[in-house]
Amino acid sequence: MGLRRAANRWLFYALLAACVLLVARVAERYPLRADISVRQANSLSAVARQALGALPAALEITAWVPALAVQRAEVERLLAPYLAHPAAPRLVFVDPVAEPRRARDAGVGRHGELHLRTGARREVVTTASRAALDSALNRLARHGERWIVTLKGHGEVIPDDRPAGLGRLATRLETLGYQVVALDPRQLESLPDNTALLLVAAPAQPYADRVTQLIGDYVDGGGALLWLLGDAPVRLPGMDIALDVLPGRVVDAAAAQYGLASPDHAIVTDYPALLTPPPAMHSVIGRARALDWRERPGWQPVGRLHSSPRSWNETGALTGRVARDPALGERAGPLTVGLALQRRAVDRPPARLLFVGGADWIGNSRIGDAANLALATGLVNWLTGNAALAAPAPANDLDIHWSPLFGGLAAIMLMAVLPLAYLLTGLWLRARRRRA
């Protein structure tokens, strides 16, 4: 009986040890992490998660950091959420001091650079931060061509720094990996082969037949077109698209509840499913034209931007009491101010078109209104086939900058005053207990 109890006891200890070893092995292979910080500072952003999941090949991160334990530990702490992703990125440390030739061949400009490589694509993060890493990953994951060609020479809005220009939008798109190029179509035989998107930004003059044929050929070959309506009519030769523009400008009574002084702003709150995820707030499309599209075979509407039900297309002046007059062709809202079309014909290459009733909403002076920037980048991502990367822009890292005086006082407090206070408190408590 005693031998059986001893054998059972040893068997229990052996099984317990085996369970502990197995748990340790499982925990090592599948670690459990929980981020309990309020701002989720130790978790991947939506941008990083979507980008890592969309990379064309395995990601290798080369950290050009000297063999200093503290600096390398900081890099490992920063990259820990990225390395824990199921895509399993690989981190390699290289000492640029010990291997200067290798660093020179890799184009290393400073210590601490992170070089990200997936397949043939490469991005360099000169100053390591979560925002910089997320932007670099987003550029690596972006597939297809990179050029966004915008036309000029016919009164179009161009990407410059004027209040009505598209400079801020171009800067944002370039951080996402695109390159915005303004070209005069009168000097082109065809659009460049690496054009991901053609942007026609509110032309004031009608295009000649040769230019419209160039645009039509690009779309007919499977291109993506974003046409922001201006004073010139929309003409796409050889394409059966019936797009009419209602007279006047859209006025929206809902603009007042969003603090806008003028009613000639279409308020968009309901977004189509092609935006993933949709913007978190409303968008403001100023001086918008209302669109009317009639069904045509071969083209399928896949999304619309609507003004509020309290809107209409006003044909008169915005002075005095403004009210809708049906006799003048003024229709009650909601009105279509943006229309997305997709061609899915079997015998034709797929193409995507997006018409928006104006360019004012993405001008430099208005791109920051509400969710206008998020809407613009989301639409561009859908047009270029990168809708999966249309996540909100990551928030900038919170940097705390202390003056030398405040930093010195804080160091003295933490390293001298507090330990001394702890020591004095302990001595006082000890003396008090002895007297008791």
C-alpha positions as CSV (number, residue, x, y, z in Angstrom):
1,M,0.0,0.0,0.0
2,G,2.9,2.3,0.9
3,L,4.7,1.6,-2.3
4,R,1.5,2.3,-4.3
5,R,1.1,5.7,-2.6
6,A,4.7,6.5,-3.2
7,A,4.5,5.5,-6.9
8,N,1.3,7.6,-7.3
9,R,3.0,10.6,-5.7
10,W,6.0,10.4,-8.0
11,L,3.8,9.9,-11.0
12,F,1.8,13.0,-9.9
13,Y,5.1,15.0,-9.7
14,A,6.3,13.7,-13.1
15,L,3.0,14.6,-14.8
16,L,3.0,18.0,-13.1
17,A,6.5,18.7,-14.3
18,A,5.5,17.6,-17.8
19,C,2.5,19.9,-17.8
20,V,4.7,22.8,-16.6
21,L,7.2,22.2,-19.4
22,L,4.4,21.9,-22.0
23,V,2.8,25.1,-20.8
24,A,6.1,26.9,-20.9
25,R,6.7,25.7,-24.5
26,V,3.2,26.7,-25.6
27,A,3.6,30.1,-23.9
28,E,6.9,30.6,-25.7
29,R,5.4,29.8,-29.1
30,Y,2.0,31.5,-28.6
31,P,2.6,34.3,-26.2
32,L,-0.5,36.0,-24.6
33,R,-0.3,39.8,-24.7
34,A,-2.8,42.3,-23.3
35,D,-2.6,46.1,-23.9
36,I,-4.2,47.8,-20.9
37,S,-3.1,51.3,-21.8
38,V,-5.9,53.8,-22.4
39,R,-4.5,54.9,-25.9
40,Q,-3.5,51.3,-26.8
41,A,0.1,52.5,-27.1
42,N,1.4,49.0,-27.3
43,S,-0.9,47.7,-29.9
44,L,-0.9,47.9,-33.7
45,S,-2.9,50.5,-35.4
46,A,-5.6,49.6,-38.0
47,V,-3.2,51.0,-40.6
48,A,-0.4,48.6,-39.6
49,R,-2.6,45.6,-39.2
50,Q,-4.1,46.0,-42.7
51,A,-0.8,46.8,-44.3
52,L,1.0,43.8,-42.7
53,G,-1.9,41.5,-43.9
54,A,-1.7,42.9,-47.5
55,L,2.1,42.6,-48.0
56,P,3.0,40.7,-51.1
57,A,5.9,38.8,-49.4
58,A,7.5,38.2,-46.0
59,L,8.7,41.4,-44.3
60,E,12.3,41.8,-43.2
61,I,13.3,44.7,-41.0
62,T,17.0,45.6,-40.9
63,A,17.9,47.9,-38.0
64,W,21.2,49.7,-38.5
65,V,22.0,50.2,-34.8
66,P,25.4,50.0,-33.1
67,A,26.0,47.1,-30.7
68,L,24.7,49.0,-27.7
69,A,22.2,47.1,-25.5
70,V,20.1,50.1,-24.6
71,Q,19.6,51.4,-28.1
72,R,18.8,47.9,-29.5
73,A,16.4,47.3,-26.6
74,E,14.5,50.5,-27.5
75,V,14.2,49.3,-31.1
76,E,12.9,45.9,-30.0
77,R,10.4,47.5,-27.7
78,L,9.1,49.7,-30.6
79,L,8.9,46.8,-33.0
80,A,7.4,44.3,-30.6
81,P,3.8,44.7,-31.7
82,Y,4.8,44.5,-35.4
83,L,6.9,41.3,-34.8
84,A,4.0,39.7,-33.0
85,H,1.8,40.0,-36.0
86,P,0.8,36.6,-37.7
87,A,2.7,37.8,-40.8
88,A,5.9,37.1,-38.7
89,P,8.2,39.9,-39.8
90,R,11.9,39.2,-39.3
91,L,14.2,41.6,-37.4
92,V,17.9,41.8,-38.1
93,F,20.4,44.0,-36.4
94,V,23.4,45.3,-38.2
95,D,26.2,47.4,-36.6
96,P,27.1,50.2,-39.1
97,V,30.2,50.9,-37.1
98,A,31.5,47.3,-37.4
99,E,30.4,46.9,-41.0
100,P,30.8,50.4,-42.7
101,R,31.1,49.0,-46.2
102,R,27.8,47.1,-45.9
103,A,26.1,50.2,-44.5
104,R,27.5,52.3,-47.3
105,D,26.2,49.9,-49.9
106,A,22.8,49.9,-48.3
107,G,22.7,53.7,-48.4
108,V,22.5,54.2,-44.6
109,G,22.5,57.9,-43.8
110,R,22.4,57.7,-40.0
111,H,22.5,55.3,-37.1
112,G,19.1,54.0,-36.0
113,E,17.7,53.7,-39.5
114,L,15.2,50.9,-40.2
115,H,15.1,49.4,-43.7
116,L,11.9,47.5,-44.5
117,R,12.0,45.1,-47.4
118,T,9.3,42.8,-48.9
119,G,10.0,41.2,-52.2
120,A,11.5,43.8,-54.4
121,R,10.0,46.7,-52.5
122,R,12.0,48.7,-50.0
123,E,11.3,51.6,-47.6
124,V,13.6,53.5,-45.3
125,V,12.5,54.9,-41.9
126,T,15.1,57.4,-40.9
127,T,13.6,58.3,-37.5
128,A,11.9,55.3,-35.9
129,S,8.4,56.0,-34.7
130,R,5.1,54.2,-34.9
131,A,3.6,56.8,-37.3
132,A,6.6,56.5,-39.6
133,L,6.5,52.7,-39.5
134,D,2.8,52.6,-40.3
135,S,3.2,55.0,-43.3
136,A,6.2,52.9,-44.6
137,L,4.2,49.7,-44.3
138,N,1.2,51.2,-46.0
139,R,3.4,52.2,-49.0
140,L,4.9,48.7,-49.1
141,A,1.5,47.1,-49.1
142,R,0.1,49.3,-51.9
143,H,-0.1,47.4,-55.1
144,G,-0.5,48.5,-58.7
145,E,1.0,51.6,-60.3
146,R,1.9,54.7,-58.3
147,W,1.3,57.7,-60.6
148,I,-1.8,59.9,-60.1
149,V,-1.9,62.1,-63.3
150,T,-3.8,65.3,-63.1
151,L,-4.5,67.3,-66.2
152,K,-3.6,71.0,-66.7
153,G,-4.0,73.6,-69.4
154,H,-7.8,74.0,-69.4
155,G,-8.4,75.9,-66.2
156,E,-8.2,72.8,-64.0
157,V,-7.4,73.0,-60.3
158,I,-3.7,72.0,-60.0
159,P,-1.7,70.7,-57.0
160,D,-0.2,73.9,-55.7
161,D,-0.3,76.0,-52.5
162,R,-3.1,78.4,-53.5
163,P,-6.3,78.3,-51.3
164,A,-8.1,76.5,-54.1
165,G,-5.2,74.3,-55.1
166,L,-4.7,70.6,-54.3
167,G,-1.3,70.8,-52.7
168,R,-2.4,69.4,-49.3
169,L,-4.2,66.5,-50.9
170,A,-1.1,65.8,-53.1
171,T,1.1,65.8,-50.0
172,R,-1.2,63.3,-48.2
173,L,-1.4,61.0,-51.3
174,E,2.4,61.0,-51.6
175,T,2.8,59.9,-48.0
176,L,0.6,57.0,-49.0
177,G,3.0,56.0,-51.7
178,Y,1.5,57.7,-54.7
179,Q,3.2,60.3,-56.9
180,V,1.0,63.2,-58.2
181,V,2.1,64.5,-61.6
182,A,0.5,67.4,-63.5
183,L,0.6,66.9,-67.3
184,D,-0.8,68.9,-70.3
185,P,-2.8,66.5,-72.3
186,R,-2.3,68.5,-75.5
187,Q,1.4,67.4,-75.4
188,L,0.6,63.7,-74.9
189,E,0.0,60.9,-77.4
190,S,-1.3,58.7,-74.6
191,L,-1.2,58.6,-70.8
192,P,1.9,57.1,-69.1
193,D,1.7,53.3,-68.7
194,N,2.3,53.6,-64.9
195,T,-0.8,55.8,-64.4
196,A,-2.8,54.4,-61.5
197,L,-5.4,57.2,-61.6
198,L,-6.4,60.0,-63.9
199,L,-7.6,63.1,-62.0
200,V,-9.6,65.6,-64.0
201,A,-10.0,68.5,-61.5
202,A,-12.8,70.9,-62.5
203,P,-11.8,72.0,-66.0
204,A,-13.1,75.5,-66.9
205,Q,-12.8,75.0,-70.6
206,P,-14.1,72.1,-72.7
207,Y,-11.5,69.6,-73.9
208,A,-10.8,69.3,-77.6
209,D,-11.8,66.0,-79.3
210,R,-8.2,64.8,-79.3
211,V,-8.0,65.2,-75.4
212,T,-11.4,63.6,-74.8
213,Q,-10.3,60.7,-77.0
214,L,-7.1,60.3,-75.0
215,I,-9.2,60.2,-71.8
216,G,-11.7,57.8,-73.3
217,D,-8.9,55.5,-74.6
218,Y,-7.4,55.4,-71.1
219,V,-10.7,54.4,-69.4
220,D,-11.5,52.0,-72.2
221,G,-8.3,50.2,-71.5
222,G,-9.2,49.6,-67.9
223,G,-8.1,52.8,-66.3
224,A,-9.4,54.6,-63.2
225,L,-10.9,58.1,-63.6
226,L,-11.8,60.7,-61.0
227,W,-13.6,63.6,-62.6
228,L,-14.4,66.6,-60.4
229,L,-17.0,68.6,-62.3
230,G,-16.2,72.2,-63.3
231,D,-17.7,74.5,-65.9
232,A,-16.8,72.3,-68.8
233,P,-19.1,69.4,-69.7
234,V,-18.2,65.8,-69.2
235,R,-17.5,64.0,-72.5
236,L,-16.1,60.5,-72.9
237,P,-16.2,59.5,-76.5
238,G,-17.1,55.9,-77.3
239,M,-18.5,55.3,-73.9
240,D,-22.2,55.0,-73.3
241,I,-22.4,57.0,-70.1
242,A,-25.4,59.3,-69.7
243,L,-24.4,61.8,-67.0
244,D,-26.5,65.0,-66.7
245,V,-25.8,67.9,-64.4
246,L,-28.8,69.6,-62.7
247,P,-28.9,73.3,-63.0
248,G,-27.7,75.5,-60.1
249,R,-25.8,74.6,-57.0
250,V,-26.7,72.4,-54.2
251,V,-27.9,74.2,-51.0
252,D,-28.4,72.2,-47.8
253,A,-30.3,73.4,-44.8
254,A,-28.4,70.9,-42.7
255,A,-25.3,73.0,-43.1
256,A,-26.5,75.4,-40.4
257,Q,-26.4,72.7,-37.7
258,Y,-22.7,72.0,-38.5
259,G,-21.8,75.7,-38.0
260,L,-21.6,76.7,-41.7
261,A,-22.7,80.3,-42.4
262,S,-23.6,79.7,-46.0
263,P,-26.1,77.0,-47.1
264,D,-24.3,76.2,-50.4
265,H,-22.6,73.2,-48.8
266,A,-23.8,69.6,-49.4
267,I,-23.6,67.7,-46.1
268,V,-22.7,64.0,-46.7
269,T,-23.3,61.6,-43.7
270,D,-24.1,58.3,-45.4
271,Y,-21.1,56.7,-47.2
272,P,-21.1,53.9,-49.7
273,A,-19.8,50.4,-48.9
274,L,-16.8,50.9,-51.1
275,L,-15.2,53.0,-48.3
276,T,-13.7,50.6,-45.8
277,P,-14.0,51.8,-43.1
278,P,-16.2,54.8,-43.8
279,P,-15.2,58.2,-42.4
280,A,-16.1,58.7,-38.8
281,M,-17.9,62.0,-39.4
282,H,-19.7,64.0,-42.0
283,S,-18.1,65.5,-45.1
284,V,-18.7,69.0,-46.6
285,I,-18.9,69.4,-50.4
286,G,-19.1,73.1,-51.1
287,R,-20.7,74.6,-54.2
288,A,-21.6,71.1,-55.4
289,R,-23.4,70.3,-58.6
290,A,-26.1,67.6,-58.5
291,L,-25.7,64.7,-60.8
292,D,-28.4,62.7,-62.7
293,W,-27.3,59.4,-64.2
294,R,-29.5,57.1,-66.4
295,E,-28.9,53.4,-66.3
296,R,-26.6,52.1,-69.1
297,P,-25.6,48.5,-69.9
298,G,-22.1,47.6,-69.0
299,W,-21.8,50.1,-66.2
300,Q,-22.9,49.5,-62.7
301,P,-23.3,52.1,-60.0
302,V,-21.5,50.9,-56.9
303,G,-21.8,53.9,-54.6
304,R,-23.2,57.4,-54.3
305,L,-22.6,60.4,-52.2
306,H,-25.9,62.1,-51.3
307,S,-26.7,65.5,-49.7
308,S,-29.1,65.6,-46.9
309,P,-32.9,65.3,-47.4
310,R,-33.1,69.0,-46.6
311,S,-31.2,70.0,-49.7
312,W,-32.1,71.0,-53.3
313,N,-30.4,72.5,-56.4
314,E,-30.8,76.2,-56.1
315,T,-30.8,78.1,-59.4
316,G,-31.1,81.6,-58.0
317,A,-28.9,83.8,-56.0
318,L,-28.2,83.0,-52.3
319,T,-29.6,86.3,-51.0
320,G,-32.6,87.0,-48.9
321,R,-35.0,84.2,-48.2
322,V,-33.9,81.1,-50.2
323,A,-36.5,78.4,-50.9
324,R,-37.0,75.7,-53.4
325,D,-39.0,76.5,-56.6
326,P,-40.0,73.3,-58.4
327,A,-41.1,75.3,-61.5
328,L,-37.4,76.1,-62.1
329,G,-36.3,72.5,-62.1
330,E,-35.2,72.6,-58.5
331,R,-35.4,69.0,-57.1
332,A,-35.8,68.1,-53.4
333,G,-33.0,66.2,-51.8
334,P,-31.3,63.9,-51.1
335,L,-29.3,64.7,-54.3
336,T,-26.5,62.8,-55.8
337,V,-23.3,64.8,-55.5
338,G,-20.9,61.8,-56.1
339,L,-21.3,58.8,-58.3
340,A,-19.0,55.7,-58.5
341,L,-19.4,53.4,-61.6
342,Q,-17.7,50.2,-62.4
343,R,-17.5,48.3,-65.7
344,R,-17.9,44.6,-65.4
345,A,-18.4,43.6,-69.1
346,V,-17.0,40.1,-69.9
347,D,-15.3,41.3,-73.2
348,R,-13.9,44.6,-71.8
349,P,-11.3,45.2,-69.2
350,P,-12.7,46.4,-65.8
351,A,-12.7,50.1,-65.3
352,R,-13.7,52.5,-62.5
353,L,-15.1,55.9,-62.7
354,L,-16.0,58.4,-60.0
355,F,-17.7,61.7,-60.7
356,V,-18.0,64.4,-57.9
357,G,-20.0,67.6,-58.4
358,G,-17.1,70.0,-57.7
359,A,-13.5,70.3,-56.5
360,D,-13.9,73.0,-53.8
361,W,-14.2,70.3,-51.0
362,I,-10.6,69.0,-51.5
363,G,-9.0,72.4,-52.1
364,N,-6.3,73.5,-49.6
365,S,-8.7,75.7,-47.7
366,R,-11.4,73.0,-47.3
367,I,-9.6,69.7,-47.2
368,G,-9.4,69.9,-43.4
369,D,-13.2,70.3,-43.0
370,A,-14.8,67.4,-41.1
371,A,-13.9,64.1,-42.9
372,N,-13.1,65.6,-46.3
373,L,-9.5,64.3,-46.3
374,A,-10.5,60.8,-45.2
375,L,-13.2,60.8,-47.9
376,A,-10.8,61.9,-50.6
377,T,-8.1,59.3,-49.7
378,G,-10.7,56.6,-49.3
379,L,-12.1,57.3,-52.8
380,V,-8.6,57.3,-54.3
381,N,-7.8,54.0,-52.6
382,W,-10.9,52.5,-54.1
383,L,-10.2,53.8,-57.6
384,T,-6.7,52.3,-57.5
385,G,-7.8,49.0,-56.1
386,N,-6.3,49.6,-52.6
387,A,-9.5,49.9,-50.7
388,A,-8.2,47.4,-48.0
389,L,-5.6,50.1,-47.1
390,A,-8.1,52.9,-46.6
391,A,-7.7,52.9,-42.9
392,P,-7.7,56.2,-40.8
393,A,-4.4,58.0,-40.7
394,P,-2.4,57.0,-37.7
395,A,-2.2,59.5,-34.9
396,N,1.2,61.2,-34.4
397,D,3.3,60.0,-31.6
398,L,3.0,61.9,-28.4
399,D,6.4,63.5,-27.8
400,I,7.2,65.2,-24.5
401,H,9.8,67.9,-24.6
402,W,11.2,69.1,-21.3
403,S,13.5,72.1,-20.8
404,P,17.0,71.3,-19.4
405,L,16.0,73.0,-16.1
406,F,12.8,71.0,-15.7
407,G,14.6,67.8,-16.7
408,G,17.3,68.4,-14.1
409,L,14.8,69.1,-11.4
410,A,12.8,66.0,-12.2
411,A,16.0,63.8,-12.2
412,I,17.0,65.2,-8.7
413,M,13.4,64.6,-7.5
414,L,13.4,61.0,-8.7
415,M,17.0,60.0,-7.8
416,A,17.6,62.0,-4.6
417,V,14.5,63.6,-3.0
418,L,12.1,60.6,-3.2
419,P,14.7,58.0,-2.0
420,L,15.6,60.2,0.9
421,A,11.9,60.8,1.8
422,Y,11.4,57.0,1.7
423,L,14.4,56.5,4.0
424,L,13.3,59.1,6.5
425,T,9.8,57.8,6.5
426,G,11.1,54.3,7.3
427,L,13.3,55.5,10.1
428,W,10.4,57.5,11.6
429,L,8.1,54.4,11.5
430,R,10.8,52.2,13.0
431,A,11.4,54.7,15.9
432,R,7.7,55.0,16.5
433,R,7.2,51.3,16.8
434,R,10.1,51.0,19.2
435,R,8.4,53.5,21.6
436,A,5.1,51.8,21.4
